[in-house]
Amino acid sequence: MFRGMLKVVLIAIVSSQILTTLFSVCAQQIDAAASPQITAAFGFVTCGLISLWLQSDARRAFGFAKGKGFVAAARDGQSGLQIAADCPKRWLVVLHAELNPAAAAV
């Protein structure tokens, strides 16, 4: 679970920093006296929204993969969830499995 949350946090922070930088540049072009608090608020909100979006997209990808048979429970002494190599959006399915250890009990 820690590994999955670390991935979400890192992706959210990096994406948020890129978007905040672009927002800051655009805000400075519109108003040179733009408040740094507005840029900081934009960064915090963006980080939270990206995190929520990523987790919901991973949940949706896992549901799709499970419904189409790309995900199977562990078998023959193997541990963990078995995800097909040709699974669409496999990294999101893996992310959801890491965030939700109970998902291994498909």
C-alpha positions as CSV (number, residue, x, y, z in Angstrom):
1,M,0.0,0.0,0.0
2,F,2.9,2.3,0.8
3,R,4.4,1.8,-2.6
4,G,1.1,2.7,-4.4
5,M,0.6,5.8,-2.3
6,L,4.2,6.9,-2.9
7,K,3.6,6.6,-6.7
8,V,0.4,8.6,-6.4
9,V,2.0,11.3,-4.3
10,L,5.1,11.6,-6.6
11,I,3.0,11.8,-9.8
12,A,0.6,14.3,-8.2
13,I,3.4,16.5,-7.0
14,V,5.4,16.5,-10.3
15,S,2.3,17.1,-12.3
16,S,1.1,19.9,-10.0
17,Q,4.5,21.6,-10.1
18,I,4.4,21.6,-13.9
19,L,0.9,23.0,-14.0
20,T,1.5,25.5,-11.3
21,T,4.6,26.8,-13.1
22,L,2.5,27.2,-16.3
23,F,-0.2,28.9,-14.3
24,S,2.3,31.3,-12.7
25,V,3.7,32.3,-16.0
26,C,0.3,32.9,-17.5
27,A,-0.8,34.9,-14.3
28,Q,2.3,37.1,-14.5
29,Q,1.5,37.8,-18.2
30,I,-2.0,38.9,-17.3
31,D,-1.2,40.7,-14.1
32,A,2.4,41.5,-13.1
33,A,1.3,42.0,-9.5
34,A,-0.4,38.6,-9.1
35,S,-0.4,37.4,-5.6
36,P,1.8,34.4,-4.7
37,Q,-1.0,33.1,-2.5
38,I,-3.1,32.6,-5.6
39,T,-0.4,30.5,-7.2
40,A,0.1,28.5,-4.0
41,A,-3.6,27.8,-3.7
42,F,-3.7,26.7,-7.3
43,G,-0.8,24.3,-6.6
44,F,-2.4,22.8,-3.5
45,V,-5.8,22.4,-5.2
46,T,-4.2,20.9,-8.4
47,C,-2.2,18.4,-6.4
48,G,-5.3,17.2,-4.6
49,L,-7.4,17.0,-7.8
50,I,-4.6,15.1,-9.7
51,S,-4.4,12.6,-6.8
52,L,-8.1,12.0,-6.8
53,W,-8.2,11.7,-10.6
54,L,-5.4,9.2,-10.6
55,Q,-6.9,7.0,-7.9
56,S,-10.4,7.0,-9.6
57,D,-8.8,6.3,-13.0
58,A,-7.0,3.3,-11.4
59,R,-10.2,2.1,-9.8
60,R,-12.0,2.3,-13.2
61,A,-9.2,0.5,-15.0
62,F,-9.2,-2.3,-12.4
63,G,-12.9,-2.7,-12.8
64,F,-12.7,-2.9,-16.6
65,A,-9.8,-5.3,-16.4
66,K,-11.6,-7.5,-13.9
67,G,-14.7,-7.5,-16.0
68,K,-12.9,-8.5,-19.2
69,G,-10.9,-11.2,-17.4
70,F,-7.4,-9.6,-17.4
71,V,-7.2,-10.0,-13.6
72,A,-7.3,-13.3,-11.8
73,A,-6.7,-14.4,-8.2
74,A,-3.4,-16.1,-7.3
75,R,-3.2,-19.8,-8.2
76,D,-0.8,-22.7,-8.1
77,G,1.1,-21.4,-5.2
78,Q,1.7,-18.0,-6.7
79,S,1.2,-15.0,-4.4
80,G,-0.6,-11.9,-5.3
81,L,-2.9,-10.8,-8.1
82,Q,-2.3,-12.1,-11.6
83,I,-2.6,-9.4,-14.2
84,A,-2.4,-10.3,-17.9
85,A,0.6,-8.8,-19.8
86,D,-1.7,-7.5,-22.6
87,C,-4.0,-5.8,-20.1
88,P,-4.9,-2.3,-21.3
89,K,-3.8,0.4,-18.8
90,R,-1.9,-2.3,-16.9
91,W,0.1,0.2,-14.8
92,L,-3.2,1.7,-13.5
93,V,-4.5,-1.8,-12.6
94,V,-1.2,-2.5,-10.8
95,L,-1.5,0.8,-9.0
96,H,-5.0,0.0,-7.9
97,A,-3.9,-3.4,-6.6
98,E,-1.1,-1.7,-4.7
99,L,-3.4,0.9,-3.2
100,N,-6.0,-1.7,-2.2
101,P,-4.5,-5.0,-0.9
102,A,-8.0,-6.4,-0.6
103,A,-8.2,-6.4,-4.4
104,A,-6.0,-9.4,-4.4
105,A,-8.9,-11.5,-3.3
106,V,-10.6,-11.3,-6.7
